């Protein structure tokens, strides 16, 4: 089976989603399975990962809310001859997966309804939910009842209904789909699959003491320094102000504590300014592109701070646990899929609670060591090879369920959508007809304008 994946959550330093897709590409290459990935880029180019794995980079504009990212707009696939339609026509995938809630997901509806006139293709369509729309909307547009209501409506009728089935990366992301899964004319399954960690990189290849000595020398710090670290994107949704407020409280009780911030993003300048104003001990290391270098930094530190209470999953905290760090994180969100009271410190997302957790760990070396060992043991069950294979196996299962070869009740999904009464089916059927008629009319107008040379 050939699968084709599309995402806008991509750039060369985009973290979790890029890490997951790279792992899928490697696993497919290892298994001899055809896989294609379409992502936005600076220019059009084709990256051949191997004999069976290919990445199509399509030239795209910068995103309006976060200029570190680029966006493939619907125009990249809406009309005949557009870039993505050309790729679909050439590749003929059996399954299309879309990891995007705002621009690329309309492609799934066009494909399911066979509205792309030059493409005789009906692949299985899968929505991959690696974040929650309501959380993103609140971060960038403000939290309000109207915004929450709009997010629920949008997710039910403009996202969930566009795909054959769905995959989520955590219960936190699943809950948003569960809330909108009632009353659909087509029964859909939702499966849960976790991302994984490159355990060949993120593990203690040398003693923690050696890694710590090397890192202290690099930083020009003495033996009394206690090293805390955050690694990840510096973006508004990460709740990064909590890091600096925590360090402000630690100044009096633990003056030797130093926070290392490994990452980059649109919030970096504001964070550096806040660190100076608060006079907290923080070192901004920038984006660490070399994974081995990042692993050494993690191995040499003691505590990993992760401030986001609504993290969809969190590969960076899991990488830190694999490296032997104890995680201090909010007691909510996707991190609770793997972090608990035995291998981490899960607390309320407040400066007081975070500072208290750090103080307890730094003052109780036996507790720190015990949770470090437990963290490594937990992370060892999330190897990227095993989790990537689980994704690839799932695509076969979802494709079989879509084509009627496997009853959905036997497909092992986390939950299924419910089907409405006959009246509900008629209403949603009418909406689908309006969608199809409107799209066909738009294509006719677009084609006519192109023929006249006005576009």
C-alpha positions in Angstrom: 0.0 0.0 0.0 1.2 3.5 -0.9 0.4 6.3 1.6 0.6 10.0 1.0 0.9 12.5 3.9 0.4 16.3 4.0 1.1 18.7 6.7 1.7 22.5 7.3 3.3 21.8 10.7 6.7 21.6 9.2 10.0 23.4 8.8 13.5 22.2 9.3 13.4 23.0 13.0 9.7 22.3 13.7 10.2 19.7 16.3 7.6 17.0 17.1 5.7 16.7 13.9 8.8 16.7 11.7 10.4 14.1 14.0 7.4 11.9 13.8 7.2 12.0 10.0 10.9 11.4 9.6 10.5 8.3 11.7 7.6 7.2 9.5 9.7 7.7 6.4 12.6 5.7 7.9 10.2 2.9 9.0 8.6 2.7 5.6 12.0 2.6 3.9 13.0 -0.2 6.2 9.8 -2.2 5.4 9.9 -1.5 1.7 6.6 0.4 1.8 5.9 3.3 -0.5 5.4 6.6 1.3 5.2 10.2 0.2 5.1 13.4 2.2 4.1 16.9 1.0 5.3 19.9 3.1 5.7 23.6 2.6 9.1 25.0 1.8 11.2 27.9 0.5 11.2 26.4 -3.0 9.9 23.5 -5.0 12.1 20.5 -4.7 12.0 16.7 -4.3 13.9 15.1 -1.5 14.4 11.4 -2.0 14.9 9.9 1.4 15.4 6.4 0.0 14.2 3.9 -2.6 10.6 4.0 -1.2 10.3 7.3 0.7 10.0 10.8 -0.9 9.3 14.3 0.4 7.8 16.9 -1.9 8.7 20.4 -0.7 6.3 22.9 -2.3 7.1 26.7 -2.4 4.8 28.4 0.1 4.3 31.7 1.8 5.1 32.4 5.4 2.3 31.8 7.9 0.4 34.9 9.2 0.5 34.1 12.9 3.9 32.4 13.1 6.4 33.5 10.5 8.7 30.5 11.3 6.3 28.3 9.4 5.1 28.4 5.8 1.6 27.5 4.6 0.3 25.5 1.7 -3.1 27.2 1.0 -6.1 25.5 -0.6 -5.0 27.0 -4.0 -2.2 24.4 -4.0 -4.8 21.6 -4.8 -8.2 23.2 -5.6 -8.0 23.4 -9.4 -6.8 21.1 -12.2 -3.1 21.3 -12.8 -2.3 22.6 -9.3 0.8 21.3 -7.6 -0.8 18.8 -5.2 -3.3 17.5 -7.9 -0.3 16.8 -10.1 1.4 14.8 -7.4 -1.8 12.9 -6.7 -2.3 12.1 -10.4 1.3 10.8 -10.6 1.6 8.9 -7.3 -1.9 7.4 -7.1 -1.8 6.7 -3.4 -4.1 4.2 -1.7 -4.4 6.4 1.5 -4.1 10.1 2.1 -3.4 11.4 5.6 -3.7 15.2 6.4 -2.2 16.7 9.5 -3.7 20.2 9.2 -7.1 21.6 10.4 -7.2 24.9 8.5 -6.1 24.6 4.9 -5.2 21.1 3.7 -8.1 19.2 5.1 -10.5 20.3 2.4 -8.5 18.0 0.1 -9.9 15.0 1.9 -13.5 16.1 1.1 -12.6 16.7 -2.5 -11.0 13.2 -2.7 -13.9 11.4 -0.9 -16.5 13.0 -3.1 -14.3 12.5 -6.3 -14.6 16.2 -7.2 -11.1 16.5 -8.7 -12.1 16.1 -12.4 -8.8 15.0 -13.8 -8.0 12.5 -11.0 -9.8 9.1 -11.1 -8.9 8.2 -7.6 -10.7 7.3 -4.3 -8.1 6.8 -1.6 -8.9 6.3 2.0 -8.7 9.6 3.8 -7.4 10.0 7.3 -7.3 13.1 9.5 -4.2 13.1 11.8 -4.9 15.3 14.9 -1.7 16.3 16.5 -3.1 19.4 18.2 -6.4 20.8 19.4 -8.1 23.6 17.5 -9.8 25.1 20.6 -6.4 25.4 22.3 -4.8 27.1 19.3 -7.8 29.4 18.8 -7.6 30.5 22.4 -3.9 31.1 22.2 -3.9 33.3 19.1 -7.5 34.8 19.1 -8.3 34.9 22.8 -10.3 32.7 25.0 -14.1 33.3 24.9 -17.4 31.4 24.8 -17.9 32.4 21.2 -14.5 31.1 20.2 -15.1 27.8 22.0 -18.5 27.4 20.3 -17.0 28.2 16.9 -14.2 25.7 17.4 -16.8 22.9 18.3 -18.9 23.8 15.2 -15.9 23.9 12.9 -14.4 20.6 14.3 -17.7 18.8 13.8 -18.8 19.9 10.4 -15.6 21.4 8.7 -13.1 18.9 10.0 -14.3 15.6 11.5 -16.9 15.1 8.7 -14.3 15.5 5.8 -12.4 12.3 6.5 -13.2 8.6 6.4 -11.5 8.1 9.8 -9.1 9.8 12.2 -5.9 9.2 14.2 -5.0 11.1 17.4 -1.7 11.2 19.3 -3.2 11.4 22.9 -6.4 11.3 24.9 -6.1 15.1 25.1 -6.4 15.5 21.4 -9.0 12.6 21.3 -11.3 14.4 23.7 -11.9 17.3 21.2 -13.0 14.8 18.5 -15.0 12.8 20.9 -17.0 15.9 21.8 -18.1 16.4 18.2 -18.5 12.8 17.1 -22.2 12.5 17.6 -24.8 12.8 14.8 -22.8 12.1 11.6 -24.4 10.2 8.7 -21.3 8.1 8.2 -19.8 6.1 11.0 -16.1 7.0 11.5 -13.4 5.4 13.7 -10.9 7.3 15.8 -7.6 5.5 16.7 -5.0 6.5 19.2 -1.3 6.1 18.4 1.7 7.7 20.2 4.8 9.2 18.7 8.2 7.8 19.7 11.7 8.7 20.7 15.0 7.9 19.0 16.5 5.9 21.8 19.8 5.4 19.9 20.3 9.2 20.4 18.4 10.0 23.6 19.9 7.8 26.2 22.9 7.9 28.5 25.8 7.0 26.3 28.2 8.2 29.0 27.9 8.6 32.7 25.7 11.5 33.8 28.6 12.9 35.8 30.8 13.1 32.7 28.0 14.7 30.7 27.5 17.2 33.5 31.2 18.1 33.8 31.4 18.7 30.0 28.3 20.9 30.0 29.5 22.9 33.0 32.8 23.5 31.2 31.0 24.6 28.1 28.9 27.1 30.1 31.8 28.3 32.3 30.0 27.3 35.5 31.2 25.7 38.7 30.3 22.4 40.4 27.6 24.1 42.6 25.5 25.0 39.5 22.2 23.1 39.3 21.2 22.7 35.6 17.5 22.9 34.6 16.5 22.8 30.9 13.7 23.5 28.5 13.9 22.3 24.9 11.3 23.1 22.3 9.8 25.8 20.1 9.6 29.3 21.6 5.9 29.9 20.6 2.9 31.5 22.4 1.1 28.2 22.9 4.0 26.8 25.0 3.2 29.0 28.1 6.8 30.0 28.3 6.4 32.8 30.8 6.0 30.1 33.5 9.6 29.2 33.0 10.9 32.6 34.0 8.5 33.1 36.8 9.6 29.8 38.2 13.3 30.9 38.0 12.4 34.2 39.7 11.0 32.2 42.8 14.1 29.9 42.8 16.6 32.8 43.0 16.2 33.1 46.8 16.1 29.4 47.7 18.4 28.0 45.0 20.7 30.8 43.7 22.9 28.3 41.9 20.0 27.0 39.6 20.5 27.9 35.9 17.9 27.4 33.2 19.1 26.4 29.8 16.6 27.2 27.0 17.3 25.2 23.9 15.1 26.3 21.1 14.0 29.2 18.9 10.9 30.9 17.7 8.9 34.1 17.5 8.8 34.4 21.3 12.6 34.4 21.8 13.1 38.2 21.8 10.3 38.7 24.3 11.6 36.0 26.6 15.2 37.3 26.6 13.8 40.7 27.5 11.8 39.3 30.3 14.8 37.3 31.6 16.8 40.5 31.8 14.0 42.5 33.5 13.5 39.7 36.1 17.2 39.2 36.5 16.9 35.4 36.4 19.6 32.9 35.6 18.8 31.8 32.0 21.0 30.9 29.1 19.4 31.0 25.6 21.2 28.3 23.5 19.1 28.8 20.3 18.0 25.9 18.2 20.2 22.8 18.6 20.0 21.2 15.1 22.4 18.4 16.0 20.4 15.7 17.9 23.5 14.2 19.5 24.5 17.7 20.9 21.0 18.1 22.3 21.2 14.7 23.9 24.4 15.6 25.6 22.9 18.8 27.0 20.0 16.8 28.3 22.2 14.1 29.8 24.2 16.7 31.6 21.2 18.4 33.2 19.1 17.4 36.2 15.5 18.6 35.7 13.5 19.3 32.5 10.8 22.0 32.8 7.9 21.8 30.5 5.4 24.6 31.1 2.5 23.9 28.6 -0.7 22.6 30.4 -2.3 21.8 27.0 0.6 20.0 25.3 -0.9 17.7 22.7 1.7 15.0 23.4 5.2 16.3 23.9 8.1 14.5 22.2 10.7 16.8 23.8 9.7 15.9 27.4 9.8 12.2 26.4 13.3 12.7 24.9 14.4 14.3 28.2 13.0 11.4 30.2 14.9 9.0 27.9 18.1 11.0 28.7 17.6 10.5 32.4 16.1 13.9 33.3 13.2 14.2 35.8 10.3 16.0 34.2 8.5 18.8 36.0 5.3 19.5 34.0 1.6 20.4 34.4 -0.7 17.7 35.6 -2.8 17.9 32.4 -2.5 17.6 28.6 -0.8 15.0 26.5 2.3 14.5 28.8 0.1 12.5 31.1 0.1 9.7 28.5 3.6 8.8 29.8 4.4 11.0 32.8 3.0 10.1 36.3 3.8 10.4 40.0 6.4 7.7 39.8 8.6 9.0 36.9 8.0 12.7 37.0 6.7 15.7 39.1 3.2 16.7 37.8 1.9 19.8 39.4 -0.4 22.7 38.8 1.0 25.1 36.1 1.8 27.9 38.5 5.2 29.4 39.4 4.8 28.4 43.1 4.0 24.8 42.3 6.8 24.5 39.7 9.4 26.1 42.0 8.3 23.8 44.8 8.7 20.7 42.7 12.2 21.8 41.6 13.2 22.5 45.1 12.1 19.1 46.3 14.0 17.3 43.6 17.2 19.3 44.1 17.1 18.8 47.9 16.3 15.1 47.8 19.0 13.3 45.7 17.5 9.9 46.3 14.1 11.1 45.0 15.8 12.7 41.9 17.7 9.5 41.2 14.7 7.2 41.6 12.5 9.2 39.3 15.3 9.5 36.8 15.5 5.7 36.6 11.8 5.4 36.3 11.7 8.1 33.6 14.3 6.2 31.5 12.3 2.9 31.9 9.1 4.6 30.7 10.7 6.2 27.7 12.3 2.9 26.7 8.8 1.7 25.8 8.3 4.5 23.2 11.0 3.6 20.7 10.5 5.4 17.4 10.8 2.1 15.5 8.0 0.5 17.4 5.7 3.5 17.3 6.3 4.1 13.6 5.6 0.5 12.8 2.4 0.8 14.8 1.3 3.8 12.6 2.1 1.9 9.4 0.3 -1.2 10.5 -2.7 1.0 11.4 -2.9 2.5 7.9 -3.5 -1.0 6.6 -6.2 -1.6 9.1 -8.0 1.8 8.4 -7.8 1.2 4.7 -9.4 -2.3 5.1 -12.1 -0.8 7.3 -12.8 2.0 4.7 -13.1 -0.5 1.9 -15.4 -2.8 3.8 -12.9 -5.6 4.3 -12.8 -5.2 8.0 -15.8 -4.4 10.3 -15.2 -1.1 12.1 -16.4 -2.8 15.3 -13.4 -5.2 15.0 -10.8 -2.6 14.0 -9.7 -1.7 17.5 -10.5 2.0 17.4 -10.7 4.1 20.5 -14.2 5.2 19.7 -16.6 5.6 16.8 -18.9 8.4 15.8 -22.7 7.9 16.1 -25.2 8.0 13.3 -28.2 10.3 13.5 -31.9 9.6 12.6 -33.1 9.7 9.0 -33.9 13.4 9.2 -30.3 14.2 10.2 -29.0 12.2 7.3 -31.2 14.1 4.9 -29.9 17.4 6.3 -26.2 16.5 6.1 -26.8 15.0 2.6 -28.2 18.3 1.4 -25.2 20.1 2.9 -22.9 17.8 1.0 -24.7 18.5 -2.3 -24.4 22.2 -1.7 -20.7 21.8 -1.1 -20.3 19.7 -4.3 -22.3 22.1 -6.4 -20.4 25.1 -5.1 -17.0 23.6 -5.7 -17.9 22.5 -9.3 -19.1 26.0 -10.0 -15.9 27.5 -8.6 -13.7 25.2 -10.7 -15.7 26.1 -13.9 -15.2 29.8 -13.2 -11.5 29.3 -12.4 -10.9 27.3 -15.5 -12.7 29.8 -17.7 -10.7 32.7 -16.2 -7.5 30.9 -16.8 -8.4 30.2 -20.4 -9.1 33.9 -20.9 -5.7 34.7 -19.5 -7.0 36.8 -16.6 -5.4 34.7 -13.9 
